[in-house]
Amino acid sequence: MDVDLTAAYDRCRELHRRHGRTYYLATRLLPAWKRRHVHALYGFTRYADEIVDRTEDLPPAERAARLDDWSARFLAGLGGAQVDDPLLPAVLHTIAVFDLDRADFASFLRSMAMDLTVTAYPTYDDLLDYMEGSAAVIGTMMLPILGSSDPAAAREPARQLGLAFQLTNFIRDVAEDLARGRTYLPDEDLAKFDVTRDDLFAAAARGRATPRIRDLIEYEVSRAQTHYEAAAPGVTLLAPASQACMRTAYALYGGILDEVAAQDYDVFTRRALVPRRRRMAVAGRALLTPAGTPVVVPGPALTPAGR
């Protein structure tokens, strides 16, 4: 690879290391030649997300213009144009190496644009439409890099794992998303538990959830667990050298839900994180687990005593 391309992959790896600790740890279990391509996809998605979420001080029109400009450079690169960007050469190279589906990237950019204008989702189907681009396609982008003995059978589990990871983030980051004026908990779910957006803002302000909000979060955790269950068969369909990586990611993201349950589904008291010692133990077990061993599907999270 030329110097510019190497620098672009290094930039993606640094974004991944800095912002995606759980997934970065799992990626270290991949063969070295695969890692840089996973870093490239993470860097691409992270940089787009930062254009949307790290520029709140700019007018919405300018934020949209920045995303449009970056998207146009990416699309031009797909068409063979030289791209002057510190990151895009890496993802363009990865797309070419694995012949990744360009439609997945268009879907992803569409969802990123939605974050500039959409602040709430009336139903879960509406949220799924957004997550098709923000999460499900990440699974299908990753699948050719990870490799599979049966790509057709592995495709839907890969999509489901993307949805499971995204929902886990939404549950953990309710307060952070509220600070940006958005909520990814469907309005119909809030109504089901007699919770309003004002109730969520009030809980974030005082750093403590109400009983009704805890019931809502418990419900969302159960919903996420159904996606983990649907994703589980896909791990053993991956290439043997990729299974430890995804087994680790699967367990650690599922572990965030365990942490949410351990704090009685109150996502406002502190950000749910899997302790470093547990992360390292999970990675170690994954390395020692024979390829083809089914993953442990997250069960219903235990409600703390006294609930």
Order of alpha helices (4+ residues) and beta strands (2+ residues): alpha-alpha-alpha-alpha-alpha-alpha-alpha-alpha-alpha-alpha-alpha-alpha-alpha-alpha-alpha
